[in-house]
Structure formats: structure tokens, C-alpha cells
Amino acid sequence: MEITMTGRTAIVTGGSKGLGQAIARRYAQCGAQVLIAARNGDVLAKAREELANETGARVEMAACDVSTMAGVQQLYDTAMGLFGRIDIVVNNAGMSRAGAFDSMDDKAWQEDLDLKLFASIRLSRLVWPQMTERRWGRIINILNTMAKAPTAKSMPTSVTRAAGMALTKALSAEGAPHNVLVNALLVGKIESDQWVRRAKDSGKTLDEVYAALGATIPMGRVGTAEEFAAAACFLASDWASYITGTAINVDGGASPVV
């Protein structure tokens, strides 16, 4: 199956590394014009250059803080100034924050909600009118499997991600009559910088960390960012034209909830 995204424009938040960068790369390889967004301008600029050189596609950037309305507005205005339209939004900005309930104060909760939930709400709200008017749009919310199967000491992430799943479902019902499709991809154990950091902190090698994680996954291994990006590419394409309101686990079968 060949996916062609020529003529499409996409925003990928959290696009300077990891899953976001992999998604941006796959979109660019398929012919889309892509804008990646993140807070660290230096890291972002390096990622933009690498992606443009690797793919030969037009890759732009916006250094902004999407946890604020001003940052989201800046991102939207930059994308519109560069592309004139936005066809695809991947709400990927986030961080891993989880702990015991009584260890999380209001500040931790609010920061998590602002970065993961309100960023998605605000950016989706800005692109919504043009998508519905053109009768074509794709919004993909990157969540994690704790949205469906929260565990002890998983807050605030599990709660924020569950809210993101509810947003996905409700928004999909409003977008469906206008061919604006809204879906979520739920991250399982995927190779990423967070495991590199954890390996370093624990004194273990990265291979040892991945092996331990793989032992808990039915497929026997962690996933790759490229595998995750392939799912995001499919959902953003015309091949997924009858899929909306879904929350798909990309986790090697690890989640106890389908």
C-alpha cells in the first residue's frame, strides 16, 4: 500500500525528537509539507534541518510553548503564514509525569492538563473552521495506554490522557459530518529518549532496559518510533477515510484493554 500525502500540510507538536520527529519524517517522506513545533529552538532547528535533508520535503519549524494559549496561537499563525492552510494536526506534545496521588499538588496537575489536554483543545479549535469548510481534515491525538487502563501511581498522566480520549471521541462526532476525522494513538513501550535517560539513571545498559520491558509485552520486544509513525501516517491518509472516533493501542498487545 502506497501512501501519498502530496499537497497536504501538517503540524506535529513535540516534533523535535522521538515519536513526533518520526511522524514528521514519515509525513515528509510521503510528500506532505510539515511544520514541527517544540519549546527548545536549538533542538528544533537541528531536527528541522535533518528532516529536510533526509526527505527533500519542505519542513518548517515553530519554537513555542503549546501549554499556553499564546504559544498555540503563535504556532497556528506561523503555520498559516507559511502554508496558508492546515490539513493535519498531530497533538503529540507531552511528558511522562506519574506518581502517587498524594505526591501531586495543584501545580503538577495544572501543568499536565495545560500541556497535554488544553494544548490539543486550543490547536484543534483554531484549525477546526477551515477543516470543516474544506470538508477534509485529520486530527490525531497521541495518548498512552494508561488512558484505558490506569494503574496505581499513574497520575496525573493517566487522568489527563483519559480526558484526551474523551475529547477525541466527542470531537469525532462533531467532525464526522464534515469529513474531519479525529482519532487517537495510544503509546505503549516504544524506544525513546525517556528509556535512554532511565537506563543511565539506573546504571543499566539500554539493551538491558529494553529486554526487561520486552519481557512484559506479548510480542516480546519494545516497539520502534518508525512503527508508531506508520500508524500515524495511515490515519492521516485517504486510506483511513472511514476511521474516526477510535483510540488505537500501539503497544505490542500489552494493554489489558482493547
C-alpha positions as CSV (number, residue, x, y, z in Angstrom):
1,M,0.0,0.0,0.0
2,E,1.5,3.3,-1.1
3,I,0.5,6.4,0.9
4,T,0.7,9.7,-0.9
5,M,0.3,13.0,1.0
6,T,1.4,15.3,-1.7
7,G,-0.4,18.7,-1.3
8,R,-1.2,18.2,2.3
9,T,0.2,20.3,5.2
10,A,0.7,19.0,8.7
11,I,1.6,20.3,12.1
12,V,3.3,18.0,14.6
13,T,3.7,19.2,18.1
14,G,6.5,17.8,20.1
15,G,8.2,17.2,16.8
16,S,11.8,17.8,17.6
17,K,12.6,14.3,18.7
18,G,11.2,10.8,19.4
19,L,7.7,9.9,18.2
20,G,7.0,13.4,16.9
21,Q,10.1,13.5,14.8
22,A,9.4,10.0,13.4
23,I,5.9,11.1,12.5
24,A,7.1,14.2,10.8
25,R,9.7,12.2,8.9
26,R,7.1,9.7,7.6
27,Y,4.7,12.5,6.5
28,A,7.5,14.3,4.7
29,Q,8.6,11.1,3.0
30,C,5.0,10.7,1.7
31,G,5.1,14.2,0.2
32,A,3.5,16.4,2.9
33,Q,4.7,19.8,3.9
34,V,5.4,19.6,7.6
35,L,5.8,22.1,10.5
36,I,7.3,20.7,13.7
37,A,6.9,22.5,17.0
38,A,8.6,22.3,20.3
39,R,9.9,24.6,23.0
40,N,13.7,24.2,22.6
41,G,14.6,26.2,19.5
42,D,18.1,24.8,19.1
43,V,17.0,21.2,19.2
44,L,14.1,22.0,16.9
45,A,16.3,23.7,14.3
46,K,18.6,20.7,14.2
47,A,15.6,18.4,13.8
48,R,14.2,20.5,11.0
49,E,17.5,20.5,9.1
50,E,17.9,16.8,9.4
51,L,14.3,16.1,8.3
52,A,14.6,18.4,5.3
53,N,17.9,16.9,4.2
54,E,16.7,13.3,4.7
55,T,13.4,13.7,2.8
56,G,13.9,16.6,0.4
57,A,10.5,17.9,1.5
58,R,9.5,21.3,2.9
59,V,9.9,21.1,6.6
60,E,9.4,24.2,8.7
61,M,9.5,24.9,12.5
62,A,7.9,27.0,15.2
63,A,9.6,27.3,18.6
64,C,6.7,27.8,21.0
65,D,5.2,26.7,24.3
66,V,1.9,25.0,23.4
67,S,1.0,24.7,27.1
68,T,-0.2,28.4,26.8
69,M,-2.9,29.9,24.6
70,A,-0.3,32.5,23.3
71,G,2.0,29.7,22.3
72,V,-0.7,27.8,20.4
73,Q,-1.8,31.0,18.7
74,Q,1.8,31.6,17.7
75,L,2.1,28.1,16.2
76,Y,-1.2,28.5,14.3
77,D,-0.2,31.9,12.9
78,T,3.2,30.6,11.9
79,A,1.7,27.6,10.0
80,M,-0.9,29.7,8.3
81,G,1.7,32.3,7.3
82,L,3.9,29.5,5.8
83,F,1.4,27.2,4.3
84,G,-1.9,29.1,4.0
85,R,-3.8,26.1,5.2
86,I,-3.6,23.2,7.7
87,D,-4.9,19.8,6.8
88,I,-3.4,17.5,9.5
89,V,-2.7,18.1,13.2
90,V,-0.8,15.7,15.4
91,N,-1.2,16.7,19.0
92,N,1.9,15.0,20.4
93,A,3.4,17.4,22.9
94,G,3.7,15.9,26.3
95,M,5.9,14.4,29.0
96,S,5.9,11.4,31.3
97,R,4.7,12.5,34.7
98,A,3.4,9.9,37.1
99,G,3.5,9.3,40.8
100,A,1.4,8.6,43.9
101,F,-1.8,10.6,44.2
102,D,-0.8,12.3,47.4
103,S,2.5,13.5,45.9
104,M,0.9,15.6,43.2
105,D,0.0,19.1,44.0
106,D,-2.3,21.5,42.1
107,K,0.7,22.9,40.1
108,A,1.6,19.4,38.8
109,W,-2.0,18.7,37.8
110,Q,-2.4,22.1,36.1
111,E,0.9,21.8,34.2
112,D,-0.1,18.3,32.9
113,L,-3.5,19.5,31.8
114,D,-2.2,22.6,30.1
115,L,0.5,20.7,28.1
116,K,-1.4,17.5,27.2
117,L,-5.1,18.4,27.2
118,F,-5.6,22.1,26.7
119,A,-2.9,22.3,24.0
120,S,-4.9,19.8,22.0
121,I,-8.2,21.6,22.7
122,R,-6.8,25.0,21.7
123,L,-5.0,23.9,18.5
124,S,-7.9,21.8,17.3
125,R,-10.3,24.8,18.0
126,L,-8.1,27.0,15.8
127,V,-7.9,24.6,12.8
128,W,-11.5,23.4,13.0
129,P,-13.2,26.1,10.9
130,Q,-11.0,25.7,7.9
131,M,-11.1,21.9,8.1
132,T,-14.9,21.8,8.2
133,E,-15.2,24.4,5.5
134,R,-13.0,22.4,3.1
135,R,-14.6,19.1,4.2
136,W,-11.2,17.5,4.8
137,G,-9.2,17.3,8.0
138,R,-7.3,14.9,10.2
139,I,-6.6,15.4,13.9
140,I,-4.6,12.7,15.7
141,N,-4.2,12.9,19.5
142,I,-1.2,11.0,20.8
143,L,-2.1,9.5,24.2
144,N,-0.9,6.4,26.1
145,T,-2.4,3.1,27.1
146,M,-3.0,4.3,30.7
147,A,-5.9,6.3,29.2
148,K,-7.7,3.0,29.0
149,A,-6.0,1.0,31.8
150,P,-4.7,3.3,34.6
151,T,-2.6,1.9,37.3
152,A,-1.6,2.9,40.7
153,K,0.8,5.9,40.8
154,S,0.0,6.8,37.2
155,M,-1.4,10.3,37.9
156,P,-1.7,12.9,36.6
157,T,-0.8,11.4,33.2
158,S,-3.4,8.6,33.2
159,V,-6.2,11.1,34.1
160,T,-5.1,13.7,31.5
161,R,-4.8,11.1,28.8
162,A,-8.2,9.7,29.6
163,A,-9.6,13.2,29.1
164,G,-7.8,13.3,25.8
165,M,-9.5,10.1,24.7
166,A,-12.9,11.6,25.7
167,L,-12.0,14.7,23.7
168,T,-11.2,12.5,20.7
169,K,-14.5,10.7,20.8
170,A,-16.7,13.8,21.3
171,L,-14.8,15.8,18.6
172,S,-15.0,13.0,16.1
173,A,-18.8,13.0,16.4
174,E,-18.9,16.7,15.5
175,G,-16.3,16.4,12.7
176,A,-17.7,13.3,11.0
177,P,-20.5,15.1,9.0
178,H,-17.8,17.4,7.6
179,N,-15.2,14.7,6.8
180,V,-13.0,15.9,9.6
181,L,-11.7,12.7,11.2
182,V,-10.4,12.6,14.8
183,N,-8.5,9.6,16.2
184,A,-6.1,8.8,19.0
185,L,-3.0,6.6,19.1
186,L,-2.1,5.1,22.4
187,V,1.6,4.7,23.1
188,G,2.9,1.5,24.7
189,K,6.5,0.7,25.4
190,I,8.3,2.4,22.4
191,E,12.1,3.1,22.0
192,S,12.6,6.7,23.0
193,D,14.8,9.2,24.9
194,Q,13.0,8.5,28.2
195,W,14.3,4.9,28.3
196,V,17.8,6.2,27.5
197,R,17.6,8.5,30.5
198,R,16.2,5.8,32.7
199,A,18.9,3.4,31.7
200,K,21.5,6.0,32.6
201,D,19.9,6.8,35.9
202,S,19.6,3.1,36.8
203,G,23.2,2.2,35.8
204,K,21.9,-0.4,33.3
205,T,22.6,-0.6,29.6
206,L,19.9,0.4,27.2
207,D,19.7,-3.2,25.9
208,E,19.1,-4.5,29.4
209,V,16.3,-2.0,29.9
210,Y,14.6,-2.9,26.6
211,A,15.0,-6.6,27.4
212,A,13.2,-6.2,30.7
213,L,10.5,-4.2,29.1
214,G,10.1,-6.7,26.3
215,A,9.6,-9.5,28.8
216,T,6.3,-7.8,29.8
217,I,5.0,-7.5,26.3
218,P,3.2,-10.3,24.4
219,M,5.3,-9.6,21.2
220,G,8.4,-9.9,23.4
221,R,10.0,-6.5,22.5
222,V,9.5,-2.8,22.6
223,G,8.3,-1.0,19.6
224,T,10.1,1.4,17.4
225,A,9.3,5.1,16.7
226,E,9.0,4.2,13.0
227,E,6.4,1.6,13.7
228,F,4.4,4.1,15.6
229,A,4.8,6.7,12.9
230,A,3.5,4.3,10.3
231,A,0.2,4.1,12.2
232,A,0.0,7.9,12.4
233,C,0.7,8.1,8.7
234,F,-2.1,5.7,7.8
235,L,-4.6,7.6,9.9
236,A,-3.7,10.9,8.2
237,S,-4.1,9.4,4.7
238,D,-7.0,8.9,2.4
239,W,-6.7,5.2,3.1
240,A,-8.2,5.8,6.5
241,S,-11.2,7.7,5.1
242,Y,-13.8,5.7,7.2
243,I,-12.0,5.6,10.5
244,T,-12.9,8.2,13.2
245,G,-13.5,8.2,16.9
246,T,-11.0,5.4,17.6
247,A,-8.3,5.1,20.2
248,I,-5.8,2.5,18.8
249,N,-3.3,0.8,21.0
250,V,0.2,0.7,19.5
251,D,1.8,-1.4,22.2
252,G,2.6,-4.9,21.0
253,G,-0.5,-6.3,22.7
254,A,0.5,-5.2,26.2
255,S,-2.6,-3.3,27.3
256,P,-5.3,-5.4,29.0
257,V,-8.0,-3.2,27.4
258,V,-8.7,-3.2,23.7
